[in-house]
Amino acid sequence: MGAGEGTSSWRLLARVWAPLAVLAGVEVFALGPRLAWSNPRIWLAQLLGISIVALLIWLATLLIERGLRLVGRRTSGLDVALWLLVVVVGCAQAWELAGTRLPVPGKPLQLLTLVGILSIGFVLIRVVGNRLGRDPRGLWLGFAALLAGLILFQAARQNLHWSGGYASAKPALIGLVGVYALLSVLVLLWGSARRALWASALLLLGVLSVRATTTNAFELHATEKADSSAGSGPPVLLIVLDTFRADAVDLSRETGSTTPNLARFASEADVYTHAISNASWTLPGHASIFTGQPLARHRTDFTTVPGFHASLPPELPTAQQIFKAKGYRTSCVAANGVLSPPTGLLRGCQRFCHPSREWFTSTLPLRLGFMVSQSRLARRGISLLLVEMTGLYPNARANEIVDQAIEEIQGEPRPLYVFLNFMDTHPPYPTTDATPFLARLSYRRDLLLMLAGRSSYEGFAEPYADLLRASYREQVEQLDRELGRLFDSLRQRGWYDKMLIVVTADHGHAFWENTEIKSYCDHQGAYEPVVRIPLMVKHPGQHQGAVFHHYVQQVSILPALLKTAGLPPLPGDENGGLEADAARGPIVTEWYPLTRGDSHFLPWTRFGVYKDRYKFVMENQTHESMFDLQQGPYESVNVIDREPQLASELRRELTASLDQAAQKQGTGAQKNPDVEEQLRALGYIN
């Protein structure tokens, strides 16, 4: 390659990098919260990703150009680069909008279909433009404006989606993007470079108008009007620690505890050592907490089983709605994106905040990774890689949740209901600062191999079992420190003694304890590490804690809140509460297979019912087991043959409980495309 050729090649690289950098900046401004605009890590990660994409396009351009010359065809390198740029950026922007809905089976075929559509469109427009003798720079800029219009659509849709206004604003939004697309096409066919620049300016104005007229998931905003009446009950603080194991709380002693702040809180609260989650993942677990209903009743789960729905049935009131109706001011700060307005879980929240960086996984570099990776766990893997390389967690950290909570809890104690959701102990788990350098390099290498489809998540994770457990413990300790900061702030403000505070989890997490399931490192299936959760309740004015060893479950948390706050009980649950759990009916946990094909998600139903030291398990209504949890805490000692009478009794209780709940549930499954899109974006479904 001669000197002139080299200069030309580097100039070509600059011409590829420049529009990608502009699009990357537009994405940050359009999709990200205002707080992200001043975050240097965001910009560095974006520029690094864009530079890698630009370098790959440049190398591919040189190879294609050389290949065409070998067969006797000469073409401009800029033309080839433009075609590659259109295909890469167009596929990335269109993948979530069209790729997953194309009537073509299989991800590779969908990708090829998108490439074909974009290539044909690009070639046709270039041919027509050449025939008409139009300015090629105008064609280039016009096509860039057309692709960037997809960012505008995505930003507006996401912002409106999170603020709960997407359904009502959808026609206007589609019309806006349609007009913009038509304008871009006209510029492509009949415009000049100057007019194309005007079209690009209109894009920027569109982005600014979207940000000016819509709120988004990452900034606190009002979702419902406040009631004029004032309640008279105590302030309520409900804290749910996502993916938090019961044994992660070290209550052995406050001094020397790995979780000293939770230990101190527990010394002043009622502690329930045998708390069971009614479900094994976020959506149904929170639904049971907020409604006081078992999964078989509210049927809020994303599963292939008929009769279930991905959003909470409207006839079931939430805790937020109940407290709001009694004059409480309701505020919710959630790190988990599943707790979004479309799922209905946070109905009744007058103020809602989702301080997250999940939007970052929708930007061009990371979306390309999701699109081309053959791993079904691409989102988890790329999230891991993002954390490893930049320190940017997709989910908000505990300090961000606590900062927002402290801002919400101001002034004198008054009837205020605050719900906080923390995601620090939820995957992805990064390597710790104490991880040896070579071990960290090995971990990142295998992570890249998983993203390339060379291994499953199970195959990737198992060799790093000790590393992942250590990382989980580190996240627990960091979360404990932030909870301590929250409790100290409440004490200083005079709220702590007057508040009703509940600390619990939606589910736990397994680290290979259940040896009958190979590489079981996840939260699913109603297994013991997953369904054992912490539960601590501090009543107003309480300074001395008590420990209870009877079984309790998530559905009893709301009745306990209402009883302590002096509010009317749920219909049919007049004597409900945590102290009555032992007599109110069976303690049941349920699992239904999720609608995704990953092998690590169990493809069968699994139900469990508890009594004394025993857990009776029914899988697919056919296979039955009964485990002695005293002899084997992780379901390793099956005694169904030794205790047939007790097994028969528990079978009847389980069947009766599920049937009774099913008889009360509403009609039919409710399809909600907005919820499906949100769950798909978070990686829960494909």
Secondary structure by P-SEA (a helix, b strand, c coil): ccaaaaaaaaaaaaaaaaaaaaaaaaaaaacccccccccaaaaaaaaaaaaaaaaaaaaaaaaaaaaaaaacbbbbaaaaaaaaaaaaaaaaaaccccccccccccaaaaaaaaaaaaaaaaaaaaaaaaaacccaaaaaaaaaaaaaaaaaaaaaaaaaaaacccccaaaaaaaaaaaaaaaaaaaaccccaaaaaaaaaaaaaaaaaaaaccccccbbbbcbbbbcccccccbbbbbbbccccccccccccccccccaaaaaaaaabbbbccccccccccaaaaaaaaccccccccccccccccccccccccccccaaaaaaaaccbbbbbbccccccccccccccccbbbbccccccccccaaaaaaaaccccaaaaaaaaaaaacccccccccaaaaaaaaaaaacccccbbbbbbbbccccccccccccccaaaaaaaaaaaaaaaacccccccccccaaaaaaaaaaaaaaaaaaaaaaaaaaaaaaccccccbbbbbbccccccccccccccccccccccccccbbbbbbbcccccbbbbbcccccccaaaaaaaaaacccccccccccccccccccccbbbbbbbccccccccccbbbbbbbcccbbbbbccccbbbbbccccccccccccccccaaaaaaaaaaaaaaaaaaaaaccccbbbbaaaaaaaaaacccc
